[in-house]
Amino acid sequence: MNKTQETLTTEHSTKSQVLYMACELSNTTWKLAFSDGNKQRFVSIDAKKLYQLEEAVRKAKQHFGLGEEVIVRSCYEAGRDGFWLHRYLQSKGIDNLVVDSSSIEVNRRKRRVKTDRVDAGKLSVMLMRYYAGERKLWSIVRVPSEEEEDGRHLGRELEALKKERKIHLCRIKGLLNQHGIFIKNPATKRFLEELKVARTWDSKKLAGDFKDRIVREYERLGLVEEQIKHLKQERTERVAKGSKECFRQVAKLRQLRSIGAESSWDFVMEFFGWRDFKNRREVASLAGLTPTPYDSGGSIREQGISKSGNKRIRRLSIEIAWLWLRLQPQSKLSKWFGERFGSGGKRMRRIGITAVARKLLIDLWRYLKYGTVPEGAILATAA
């Protein structure tokens, strides 16, 4: 072999090699597991110190005798760190995967060793198996774009504010009940006037720190109410403008009776607006509305729905399914429910409504993607 052929062979061998990196993330320390397919190397770095991560990758290449142009493939479990690390790794030319942690296989023994080093090593082995052809080894999280991820915040903030509003209302009512005072709705503008004339069980006016606390709680409630009003107005304006495809999808969903401002926004921003579903099975699977049969040996039973995927959409789908039965009684889906579960008891109706939620979610997907109106459904604009 001449010198030129030897050089070409070396370059080809270097480029065909791969450096695998698995990241076990925590608040203080990241454990990195590197492998070239034969041996492993473990490194600990400070959390979120990206320059240390780059240095660890560089040293791993040197340790395994790999060139600078070698392919680097990495993975980490989806969690509180979100997707910023994925975007950083991609920007550095590293082919990264975000893995659904609940899909990772584990030892089923009662007691097993579990450390960051062991977990990182396991991830690196599974990463190699995945690229070797075991595509169903685990579930890969579909990472949204920054714009798609940003679109979720308005709806989720509204959800958080409504929970906070409920907390303030319950706290005010609870404090008043301690002195035998009942005010039906503390959220009204005349609440402070009602508080002035309110009397305790022994006909005394409220005063002191107790009254001041209630007033401050009412002020915090007012701030939350104002923020909710502002966000709802912002949401309405965005849908009215229709400057993006997702906003036009929200407006389209609202044309169906039983689908309102809240549900249409969440359906699109959390589910339909950023996922390209190929079939109805993918729609139901992501919402966790798929059955989980158990058939092993002589034991055969149904374990219920999987409850995986987006819990917000699963909860919302079941809520809308009840509304659909009430507001779309002539639809094919409502008639199917009546024939199949209408004569049953409460338990059968709860089982049936889950089936309705799954079918309805698929119908909404077809309506948005293909324009197919659910059979027998009434459009709000035509009502």
DOKOLMI-362512 format. One line per field, with one value per residue (C-alpha): x, y, z; residue number from 1. Coordinates in steps of 0.02 Angstrom, whole numbers, padded with zeros to 5 digits. Layout:
% DOKOLMI-362512
xx = c(X,...)
yy = c(Y,...)
zz = c(Z,...)
seq = c(NUM,...)
***
This chain:
% DOKOLMI-362512
xx = c(00000,00072,00071,-00084,-00188,-00136,-00191,-00361,-00389,-00348,-00464,-00606,-00582,-00584,-00742,-00836,-00801,-00925,-00907,-01058,-01100,-01237,-01277,-01351,-01410,-01437,-01440,-01257,-01161,-01175,-01108,-01050,-01021,-00917,-00889,-00814,-00912,-00786,-00735,-00815,-00750,-00840,-00820,-00905,-00928,-01019,-01200,-01232,-01045,-01041,-00855,-00822,-00936,-00839,-00675,-00740,-00789,-00618,-00525,-00637,-00589,-00405,-00430,-00507,-00388,-00523,-00502,-00582,-00705,-00773,-00963,-01028,-01196,-01272,-01429,-01507,-01671,-01813,-01843,-01837,-01690,-01804,-01733,-01603,-01461,-01526,-01522,-01346,-01281,-01362,-01280,-01111,-01141,-01182,-01325,-01427,-01580,-01699,-01764,-01929,-01867,-02021,-01979,-01805,-01790,-01733,-01686,-01843,-01759,-01822,-01656,-01540,-01392,-01439,-01309,-01277,-01128,-01231,-01373,-01255,-01168,-01336,-01390,-01230,-01255,-01435,-01382,-01265,-01401,-01522,-01404,-01363,-01543,-01650,-01766,-01902,-01781,-01851,-01961,-01883,-01959,-02007,-01921,-02025,-01949,-01920,-02071,-02182,-02122,-02153,-02333,-02374,-02337,-02494,-02610,-02507,-02494,-02683,-02699,-02580,-02669,-02838,-02769,-02695,-02863,-02948,-02818,-02850,-03039,-03031,-02913,-03027,-03180,-03085,-03027,-03204,-03276,-03162,-03270,-03437,-03447,-03515,-03490,-03548,-03423,-03264,-03212,-03339,-03295,-03410,-03320,-03229,-03395,-03472,-03320,-03347,-03524,-03487,-03504,-03433,-03539,-03537,-03584,-03408,-03331,-03178,-03020,-02834,-02714,-02852,-02946,-02784,-02738,-02904,-02887,-02712,-02774,-02913,-02786,-02683,-02842,-02877,-02703,-02728,-02899,-02822,-02684,-02812,-02915,-02761,-02706,-02880,-02887,-02715,-02770,-02928,-02829,-02704,-02841,-02935,-02779,-02740,-02561,-02502,-02568,-02591,-02706,-02809,-02825,-02890,-03022,-03070,-03095,-03207,-03330,-03378,-03511,-03444,-03267,-03238,-03099,-03006,-03013,-02976,-02819,-02754,-02794,-02691,-02547,-02520,-02560,-02612,-02515,-02339,-02358,-02374,-02476,-02471,-02621,-02756,-02651,-02518,-02653,-02725,-02555,-02486,-02640,-02622,-02795,-02738,-02784,-02655,-02707,-02621,-02616,-02486,-02510,-02681,-02705,-02802,-02867,-02879,-02776,-02861,-02786,-02599,-02606,-02443,-02409,-02490,-02596,-02669,-02742,-02803,-02895,-02962,-03022,-03127,-03202,-03247,-03317,-03452,-03493,-03498,-03633,-03737,-03714,-03696,-03834,-03866,-03686,-03636,-03519,-03655,-03777,-03644,-03617,-03804,-03825,-03670,-03665,-03825,-03917,-03770,-03727,-03605,-03453,-03500,-03529,-03356,-03279,-03382,-03334,-03150,-03188,-03284,-03135,-03019,-03135,-03170,-02985,-02959,-03108,-03036,-02869,-02955,-03057,-02901,-02794,-02919,-03067,-03180,-03320,-03367,-03521,-03682,-03592,-03663,-03551,-03575,-03579,-03725,-03822)
yy = c(00000,00169,00325,00400,00242,00231,00412,00383,00225,00315,00460,00342,00241,00399,00468,00302,00296,00371,00444,00407,00520,00495,00634,00605,00777,00847,01017,01016,00887,00809,00633,00600,00425,00415,00263,00221,00059,-00045,00043,00173,00332,00424,00610,00724,00909,01053,01072,01193,01230,01215,01250,01099,00995,01048,01008,00837,00797,00852,00746,00596,00606,00606,00464,00349,00406,00485,00633,00803,00768,00610,00596,00630,00560,00598,00578,00630,00601,00726,00821,00989,01047,01054,01069,01207,01080,00987,01147,01186,01013,01024,01194,01111,00978,00842,00726,00726,00628,00675,00513,00482,00422,00313,00210,00160,-00023,-00060,-00211,-00287,-00353,-00288,-00208,-00141,-00025,00151,00289,00426,00328,00170,00267,00359,00196,00114,00261,00252,00065,00092,00237,00121,-00011,00119,00170,-00013,-00039,-00063,00083,00024,00013,00172,00321,00480,00647,00758,00923,01077,01230,01382,01466,01314,01300,01486,01466,01355,01484,01591,01443,01368,01536,01553,01380,01427,01593,01508,01389,01537,01628,01477,01475,01658,01635,01482,01569,01721,01612,01505,01655,01727,01560,01563,01704,01642,01765,01714,01817,01726,01792,01878,01916,02055,02241,02273,02147,02279,02368,02203,02175,02342,02298,02116,02063,01918,01801,01925,02074,02148,02229,02153,02246,02226,02112,01991,02118,02183,02008,01983,02150,02107,01937,02024,02139,01990,01911,02071,02067,01887,01931,02075,01965,01833,01967,02034,01861,01817,01980,01947,01772,01840,01970,01842,01726,01871,01924,01747,01793,01612,01443,01390,01540,01496,01319,01386,01488,01335,01227,01358,01334,01167,01178,01123,01183,01353,01480,01385,01210,01263,01356,01212,01081,01175,01244,01086,00956,00985,01144,01072,00885,00806,00650,00515,00414,00399,00281,00415,00540,00425,00365,00539,00578,00417,00356,00187,00020,-00085,-00268,-00398,-00572,-00686,-00871,-00900,-00719,-00608,-00439,-00258,-00136,00022,00165,00193,00371,00413,00569,00738,00734,00906,00848,00685,00777,00908,00776,00689,00855,00904,00729,00760,00928,00848,00726,00870,00998,00880,00752,00716,00677,00500,00492,00542,00416,00281,00319,00314,00145,00068,00141,00241,00102,00058,00120,00254,00141,00095,00277,00323,00187,00245,00428,00380,00295,00449,00559,00452,00452,00638,00681,00584,00673,00842,00795,00746,00906,01015,00917,00866,00980,00831,00887,00752,00661,00740,00881,01058,01206,01353,01475,01380,01363)
zz = c(00000,-00052,00055,-00029,-00007,00175,00205,00123,00224,00387,00347,00298,00458,00566,00486,00504,00691,00814,00988,01096,01244,01373,01497,01669,01725,01899,01985,02039,01937,01765,01740,01562,01492,01333,01224,01056,01046,01143,01303,01416,01497,01637,01673,01801,01766,01851,01798,01654,01630,01441,01425,01536,01424,01269,01355,01408,01227,01164,01291,01254,01071,01120,01244,01113,00977,00870,00754,00774,00632,00712,00726,00902,00956,01125,01228,01392,01481,01463,01624,01709,01604,01452,01278,01290,01305,01153,01051,01112,01066,00895,00866,00900,00769,00896,00848,01009,01065,01207,01281,01371,01540,01570,01415,01474,01522,01701,01804,01882,02038,02204,02245,02111,02107,02051,02039,01912,01848,01823,01740,01623,01575,01541,01432,01329,01297,01245,01134,01039,01026,00958,00818,00786,00731,00888,00849,00967,01113,01190,01148,01077,01126,00981,01021,00975,00895,01004,00926,00957,01136,01164,01104,01253,01387,01372,01398,01538,01626,01619,01695,01836,01868,01881,02011,02104,02097,02174,02314,02356,02355,02467,02587,02604,02633,02757,02858,02864,02919,03071,03138,03075,02929,02760,02602,02446,02319,02383,02203,02176,02178,02327,02437,02539,02574,02630,02739,02828,02880,02919,03100,03198,03302,03448,03334,03327,03174,03094,03142,03174,03084,03041,02935,02858,02805,02717,02628,02566,02510,02414,02332,02275,02208,02110,02034,01977,01904,01808,01736,01683,01596,01506,01445,01383,01286,01212,01160,01077,00979,00915,00854,00772,00675,00618,00578,00603,00551,00733,00765,00612,00677,00844,00751,00649,00802,00881,00739,00815,00947,01119,01077,01160,01180,01315,01240,01061,01114,01218,01085,00956,01059,01161,01031,00851,00814,00824,00792,00620,00653,00521,00578,00711,00817,00843,00896,01028,01086,01120,01225,01324,01270,01202,01285,01377,01367,01476,01397,01475,01504,01579,01632,01512,01566,01512,01617,01557,01456,01454,01526,01439,01338,01365,01523,01489,01325,01400,01539,01418,01295,01427,01484,01306,01274,01407,01327,01156,01213,01281,01141,00992,01029,00843,00800,00754,00904,01029,00957,00966,01150,01185,01100,01178,01354,01379,01468,01582,01755,01809,01789,01611,01567,01634,01526,01378,01394,01380,01216,01159,01206,01100,00949,00966,00973,00811,00731,00780,00701,00539,00544,00559,00436,00302,00337,00373,00490,00617,00553,00615,00706,00706,00668,00785,00639,00563,00725)
seq = c(1,2,3,4,5,6,7,8,9,10,11,12,13,14,15,16,17,18,19,20,21,22,23,24,25,26,27,28,29,30,31,32,33,34,35,36,37,38,39,40,41,42,43,44,45,46,47,48,49,50,51,52,53,54,55,56,57,58,59,60,61,62,63,64,65,66,67,68,69,70,71,72,73,74,75,76,77,78,79,80,81,82,83,84,85,86,87,88,89,90,91,92,93,94,95,96,97,98,99,100,101,102,103,104,105,106,107,108,109,110,111,112,113,114,115,116,117,118,119,120,121,122,123,124,125,126,127,128,129,130,131,132,133,134,135,136,137,138,139,140,141,142,143,144,145,146,147,148,149,150,151,152,153,154,155,156,157,158,159,160,161,162,163,164,165,166,167,168,169,170,171,172,173,174,175,176,177,178,179,180,181,182,183,184,185,186,187,188,189,190,191,192,193,194,195,196,197,198,199,200,201,202,203,204,205,206,207,208,209,210,211,212,213,214,215,216,217,218,219,220,221,222,223,224,225,226,227,228,229,230,231,232,233,234,235,236,237,238,239,240,241,242,243,244,245,246,247,248,249,250,251,252,253,254,255,256,257,258,259,260,261,262,263,264,265,266,267,268,269,270,271,272,273,274,275,276,277,278,279,280,281,282,283,284,285,286,287,288,289,290,291,292,293,294,295,296,297,298,299,300,301,302,303,304,305,306,307,308,309,310,311,312,313,314,315,316,317,318,319,320,321,322,323,324,325,326,327,328,329,330,331,332,333,334,335,336,337,338,339,340,341,342,343,344,345,346,347,348,349,350,351,352,353,354,355,356,357,358,359,360,361,362,363,364,365,366,367,368,369,370,371,372,373,374,375,376,377,378,379,380,381,382,383)
***
